[in-house]
């Protein structure tokens, strides 16, 4: 009989390189979320005027880089 208290399935293990990639991907996702949020804030500050999405995205990148360096 199999004892249900014992889990014979091994948990997947990640190498140090895989762990680094996982953490890096999470950081990229957070940065992308921050960029989207800031670009949308800029869009709203301009009165939701269409046609300047690329400009808003670039400005969001600049703003976030400046904030990171302070």
C-alpha positions as CSV (number, residue, x, y, z in Angstrom):
1,X,0.0,0.0,0.0
2,X,1.2,3.5,-0.8
3,X,1.5,5.9,2.1
4,X,-0.2,9.2,1.2
5,X,2.0,11.1,3.7
6,X,5.1,10.3,1.7
7,X,5.6,12.2,-1.5
8,X,8.0,10.3,-3.7
9,X,7.8,12.8,-6.5
10,X,10.9,14.9,-6.5
11,X,10.5,18.7,-6.8
12,X,12.0,20.1,-9.9
13,X,15.3,21.8,-9.2
14,X,16.8,24.7,-11.1
15,X,20.4,25.4,-11.7
16,X,21.9,28.7,-10.6
17,X,21.7,29.9,-14.3
18,X,18.0,28.9,-14.5
19,X,17.3,30.7,-11.2
20,X,19.1,33.8,-12.5
21,X,17.0,33.7,-15.7
22,X,13.8,33.3,-13.8
23,X,14.6,36.3,-11.6
24,X,15.7,38.3,-14.6
25,X,12.5,37.6,-16.4
26,X,10.5,38.7,-13.4
27,X,12.5,41.9,-13.3
28,X,11.8,42.5,-17.0
29,X,8.1,41.9,-16.4
30,X,8.1,44.4,-13.5
31,X,10.0,47.0,-15.6
32,X,7.6,46.5,-18.5
33,X,4.6,47.0,-16.2
34,X,6.2,50.2,-14.8
35,X,6.8,51.5,-18.4
36,X,3.2,50.8,-19.4
37,X,1.9,52.5,-16.2
38,X,4.0,55.6,-16.7
39,X,3.2,55.9,-20.4
40,X,-0.5,55.7,-19.6
41,X,-0.1,58.4,-16.9
42,X,1.5,60.6,-19.5
43,X,-1.3,59.9,-21.9
44,X,-3.8,60.9,-19.2
45,X,-1.9,64.0,-18.2
46,X,-2.1,65.2,-21.9
47,X,-5.9,64.9,-21.8
48,X,-6.0,61.4,-23.5
49,X,-5.0,62.8,-26.9
50,X,-4.3,60.0,-29.3
51,X,-1.4,59.7,-31.7
52,X,1.5,60.1,-29.3
53,X,2.0,56.6,-27.9
54,X,5.6,56.2,-29.0
55,X,6.5,59.6,-27.5
56,X,4.8,58.7,-24.2
57,X,6.6,55.3,-24.2
58,X,10.0,57.0,-24.8
59,X,9.3,59.6,-22.1
60,X,8.3,56.9,-19.7
61,X,11.6,55.2,-20.3
62,X,13.5,58.4,-19.6
63,X,11.5,59.1,-16.5
64,X,12.1,55.6,-15.1
65,X,15.8,55.7,-15.8
66,X,16.1,59.1,-14.1
67,X,14.2,57.8,-11.1
68,X,16.4,54.7,-10.9
69,X,19.6,56.9,-11.0
70,X,18.5,59.1,-8.1
